[in-house]
Amino acid sequence: MSETNKNPKQNGTSAVGDFVRGHANQAAHAASEASQECSNYLVAQPAKDLLGLAKDYARDKPDVAALWCFGLGLFVGWKLRP
């Protein structure tokens, strides 16, 4: 006979351990899915908000927005120059 059949405490402990391990895995999986959904929202939403604000500003003050774009393009071009 095997050792697990001789000692009933080990059988009960093993069953409880398997039960707890299964629930821990389910909880970890659920937490992983929730964090992915949350991170997708937190990354996508502010980018949409900033883009919307920039578009609204450009509609209200097109000359200032054009100068900002020109200045940023000039700066980035200067920094990327070899």
N, CA, C and O of each residue as an XYZ file, in Angstrom:
328
protein
N       0.834     -1.191      0.000
C       0.000      0.000      0.000
C       0.876      1.250      0.000
O       2.026      1.219      0.438
N       0.326      2.320     -0.486
C       1.087      3.571     -0.541
C       0.985      4.310      0.786
O       0.142      3.998      1.627
N       1.851      5.286      0.952
C       1.894      6.074      2.193
C       0.634      6.905      2.377
O       0.190      7.083      3.511
N       0.042      7.421      1.304
C      -1.110      8.300      1.438
C      -2.329      7.551      1.946
O      -3.187      8.158      2.586
N      -2.437      6.271      1.688
C      -3.574      5.500      2.179
C      -3.422      5.153      3.657
O      -4.427      4.948      4.337
N      -2.200      5.082      4.172
C      -1.984      4.718      5.564
C      -2.294      5.867      6.508
O      -2.753      5.633      7.626
N      -2.059      7.083      6.094
C      -2.239      8.210      6.989
C      -3.383      9.088      6.478
O      -3.206      9.794      5.485
N      -4.550      9.065      7.128
C      -5.682      9.847      6.639
C      -5.473     11.355      6.756
O      -6.085     12.113      6.003
N      -4.630     11.809      7.675
C      -4.385     13.242      7.802
C      -3.717     13.797      6.550
O      -4.008     14.916      6.127
N      -2.829     13.017      5.966
C      -2.174     13.472      4.749
C      -3.170     13.554      3.598
O      -3.093     14.471      2.780
N      -4.094     12.619      3.524
C      -5.103     12.674      2.466
C      -5.954     13.932      2.612
O      -6.213     14.615      1.621
N      -6.388     14.248      3.819
C      -7.202     15.435      4.053
C      -6.428     16.706      3.769
O      -6.968     17.649      3.192
N      -5.178     16.739      4.166
C      -4.341     17.906      3.936
C      -4.108     18.101      2.446
O      -4.124     19.225      1.945
N      -3.895     17.013      1.756
C      -3.673     17.096      0.320
C      -4.924     17.610     -0.394
O      -4.836     18.440     -1.299
N      -6.087     17.109      0.024
C      -7.332     17.543     -0.601
C      -7.585     19.030     -0.328
O      -8.000     19.767     -1.222
N      -7.335     19.461      0.897
C      -7.517     20.872      1.242
C      -6.512     21.728      0.469
O      -6.851     22.802     -0.029
N      -5.290     21.247      0.376
C      -4.265     21.978     -0.370
C      -4.640     22.124     -1.832
O      -4.474     23.196     -2.413
N      -5.145     21.057     -2.432
C      -5.583     21.128     -3.830
C      -6.749     22.098     -3.993
O      -6.805     22.859     -4.959
N      -7.678     22.063     -3.041
C      -8.836     22.956     -3.073
C      -8.385     24.418     -2.993
O      -8.829     25.259     -3.774
N      -7.509     24.701     -2.051
C      -7.017     26.066     -1.854
C      -6.201     26.503     -3.071
O      -6.329     27.639     -3.526
N      -5.368     25.613     -3.598
C      -4.554     25.933     -4.765
C      -5.437     26.256     -5.973
O      -5.145     27.179     -6.733
N      -6.501     25.501     -6.141
C      -7.422     25.757     -7.252
C      -8.090     27.111     -7.134
O      -8.194     27.841     -8.119
N      -8.545     27.453     -5.937
C      -9.184     28.757     -5.735
C      -8.177     29.897     -5.852
O      -8.514     30.976     -6.339
N      -6.954     29.664     -5.411
C      -5.920     30.694     -5.554
C      -5.623     30.945     -7.026
O      -5.430     32.091     -7.434
N      -5.585     29.881     -7.826
C      -5.349     30.042     -9.258
C      -6.494     30.806     -9.919
O      -6.263     31.658    -10.777
N      -7.726     30.500     -9.521
C      -8.881     31.210    -10.073
C      -8.838     32.687     -9.692
O      -9.117     33.552    -10.522
N      -8.491     32.977     -8.443
C      -8.413     34.369     -7.992
C      -7.305     35.118     -8.729
O      -7.480     36.278     -9.103
N      -6.172     34.462     -8.938
C      -5.069     35.092     -9.657
C      -5.455     35.376    -11.105
O      -5.112     36.425    -11.649
N      -6.162     34.449    -11.723
C      -6.600     34.642    -13.105
C      -7.590     35.812    -13.202
O      -7.493     36.641    -14.107
N      -8.528     35.868    -12.275
C      -9.507     36.962    -12.268
C      -8.819     38.307    -12.024
O      -9.171     39.307    -12.649
N      -7.849     38.332    -11.126
C      -7.120     39.572    -10.853
C      -6.310     40.003    -12.069
O      -6.206     41.194    -12.359
N      -5.743     39.044    -12.774
C      -4.977     39.350    -13.980
C      -5.864     39.968    -15.054
O      -5.484     40.955    -15.683
N      -7.036     39.393    -15.263
C      -7.962     39.936    -16.251
C      -8.428     41.340    -15.870
O      -8.517     42.223    -16.724
N      -8.722     41.542    -14.589
C      -9.178     42.853    -14.129
C      -8.082     43.906    -14.298
O      -8.367     45.038    -14.690
N      -6.844     43.545    -14.008
C      -5.757     44.508    -14.142
C      -5.493     44.843    -15.603
O      -5.139     45.978    -15.923
N      -5.662     43.863    -16.499
C      -5.481     44.148    -17.928
C      -6.551     45.117    -18.429
O      -6.251     46.044    -19.180
N      -7.793     44.901    -18.012
C      -8.874     45.802    -18.414
C      -8.630     47.208    -17.873
O      -8.831     48.198    -18.575
N      -8.200     47.280    -16.634
C      -7.944     48.575    -15.999
C      -6.785     49.291    -16.690
O      -6.869     50.492    -16.948
N      -5.714     48.575    -16.989
C      -4.572     49.211    -17.629
C      -4.916     49.664    -19.036
O      -4.447     50.716    -19.471
N      -5.726     48.894    -19.761
C      -6.148     49.321    -21.096
C      -6.939     50.619    -21.015
O      -6.751     51.510    -21.843
N      -7.811     50.732    -20.037
C      -8.610     51.945    -19.875
C      -7.718     53.126    -19.490
O      -7.849     54.213    -20.053
N      -6.818     52.914    -18.538
C      -5.993     54.012    -18.042
C      -4.977     54.481    -19.070
O      -4.534     55.628    -19.009
N      -4.597     53.631    -20.007
C      -3.666     54.045    -21.043
C      -4.417     54.711    -22.191
O      -3.971     55.736    -22.706
N      -5.536     54.150    -22.592
C      -6.248     54.658    -23.761
C      -7.022     55.944    -23.455
O      -7.038     56.860    -24.277
N      -7.647     56.022    -22.314
C      -8.521     57.154    -22.013
C      -7.773     58.488    -21.925
O      -8.226     59.456    -22.536
N      -6.647     58.595    -21.195
C      -5.951     59.892    -21.156
C      -5.427     60.317    -22.525
O      -5.398     61.508    -22.834
N      -5.010     59.349    -23.349
C      -4.524     59.701    -24.682
C      -5.656     60.308    -25.510
O      -5.441     61.274    -26.242
N      -6.861     59.745    -25.398
C      -8.013     60.302    -26.110
C      -8.335     61.698    -25.585
O      -8.662     62.598    -26.358
N      -8.242     61.872    -24.270
C      -8.538     63.177    -23.681
C      -7.536     64.238    -24.145
O      -7.930     65.351    -24.492
N      -6.252     63.901    -24.153
C      -5.238     64.855    -24.578
C      -5.387     65.204    -26.057
O      -5.232     66.363    -26.443
N      -5.683     64.217    -26.871
C      -5.877     64.476    -28.292
C      -7.099     65.366    -28.517
O      -7.074     66.271    -29.350
N      -8.156     65.101    -27.773
C      -9.351     65.939    -27.877
C      -9.092     67.371    -27.446
O      -9.567     68.313    -28.081
N      -8.337     67.535    -26.365
C      -7.987     68.883    -25.906
C      -7.140     69.618    -26.937
O      -7.338     70.809    -27.174
N      -6.195     68.906    -27.550
C      -5.350     69.529    -28.566
C      -6.176     69.945    -29.779
O      -5.956     71.017    -30.342
N      -7.117     69.110    -30.178
C      -7.980     69.465    -31.318
C      -8.846     70.680    -30.991
O      -8.998     71.577    -31.821
N      -9.402     70.710    -29.805
C     -10.227     71.859    -29.404
C      -9.404     73.144    -29.374
O      -9.866     74.193    -29.824
N      -8.195     73.061    -28.848
C      -7.313     74.233    -28.793
C      -6.965     74.704    -30.198
O      -6.940     75.905    -30.468
N      -6.693     73.748    -31.102
C      -6.349     74.107    -32.475
C      -7.540     74.749    -33.190
O      -7.348     75.625    -34.034
N      -8.752     74.331    -32.869
C      -9.937     74.955    -33.467
C     -10.121     76.394    -32.954
O     -10.490     77.298    -33.702
N      -9.849     76.571    -31.651
C     -10.037     77.897    -31.052
C      -8.937     78.871    -31.468
O      -9.213     80.033    -31.767
N      -7.703     78.404    -31.488
C      -6.555     79.273    -31.784
C      -5.649     78.596    -32.817
O      -4.600     78.062    -32.460
N      -6.038     78.614    -34.072
C      -5.258     77.895    -35.091
C      -3.862     78.483    -35.311
O      -2.930     77.733    -35.601
N      -3.691     79.801    -35.183
C      -2.381     80.403    -35.403
C      -1.378     79.994    -34.325
O      -0.221     79.701    -34.627
N      -1.821     79.974    -33.076
C      -0.941     79.570    -31.976
C      -0.599     78.080    -32.088
O       0.546     77.688    -31.861
N      -1.583     77.258    -32.436
C      -1.342     75.824    -32.593
C      -0.357     75.564    -33.727
O       0.502     74.690    -33.611
N      -0.474     76.317    -34.828
C       0.456     76.144    -35.948
C       1.877     76.526    -35.548
O       2.838     75.860    -35.935
N       2.007     77.609    -34.768
C       3.347     77.997    -34.304
C       3.938     76.960    -33.360
O       5.135     76.678    -33.422
N       3.113     76.390    -32.487
C       3.593     75.325    -31.594
C       4.059     74.113    -32.396
O       5.110     73.539    -32.109
N       3.278     73.729    -33.398
C       3.663     72.582    -34.232
C       4.960     72.871    -34.984
O       5.829     72.004    -35.080
N       5.091     74.083    -35.515
C       6.314     74.453    -36.212
C       7.508     74.409    -35.260
O       8.556     73.861    -35.600
N       7.350     74.984    -34.075
C       8.442     75.000    -33.096
C       8.826     73.598    -32.632
O      10.010     73.280    -32.522
N       7.836     72.771    -32.365
C       8.145     71.394    -31.950
C       8.807     70.619    -33.083
O       9.727     69.837    -32.845
N       8.344     70.829    -34.313
C       8.963     70.160    -35.460
C      10.400     70.611    -35.660
O      11.275     69.799    -35.961
N      10.640     71.891    -35.495
C      11.993     72.422    -35.616
C      12.902     71.835    -34.542
O      14.031     71.438    -34.828
N      12.412     71.782    -33.315
C      13.204     71.235    -32.209
C      13.507     69.741    -32.410
O      14.646     69.305    -32.242
N      12.481     68.967    -32.768
C      12.677     67.523    -32.981
C      13.614     67.285    -34.153
O      14.480     66.412    -34.088
N      13.449     68.052    -35.220
C      14.352     67.916    -36.372
C      15.774     68.248    -36.016
O      16.700     67.583    -36.481
N      15.970     69.271    -35.195
C      17.312     69.657    -34.756
C      17.950     68.561    -33.899
O      19.139     68.271    -34.032
N      17.133     67.945    -33.004
C      17.663     66.885    -32.135
C      17.933     65.589    -32.896
O      18.842     64.844    -32.530
N      17.174     65.311    -33.929
C      17.353     64.069    -34.687
C      18.413     64.189    -35.774
O      18.800     63.190    -36.382
N      18.877     65.395    -36.017
C      19.883     65.598    -37.063
C      21.157     64.850    -36.687
O      21.598     64.918    -35.539
N      21.758     64.130    -37.650
C      22.999     63.370    -37.329
C      24.205     64.234    -37.105
O      25.290     63.720    -36.833
